[in-house]
Amino acid sequence: MRTSLNEIKEIDDHVLGQTAPDDALLFEAKRIINPSLKYKVMWHKQTLTLVQQYGRNSLKAEIETVHQKLFSLPEHAGFRQKVMRLFGKR
């Protein structure tokens, strides 16, 4: 792997808490010595947050699409009635 890929993997492992305690301590020392590493970690965290949010939004959109199909298409009327009976007022 190239040096930059090794650094990205090291940052990713650190951010995700997947490093051994001694490696985590070494990484923290590198962050103190190398100020640019501090910014790389910050941007990596922000990128992971954005990717996670995008995944959540995509999943919500997919669930909504399935919901719309199940509760609006005539071929799913039987399923719709069963669900309504399950969750209807008793």
Secondary structure, 3 states (H helix, E strand, C coil): CCHHHHHHHHHHHHHCCCCCHHHHHHHHHHHHHCHHHHHHHHHHHHHHHHHHHHHHHHHHHHHHHHHHHHHHCHHHHHHHHHHHHHHCCC
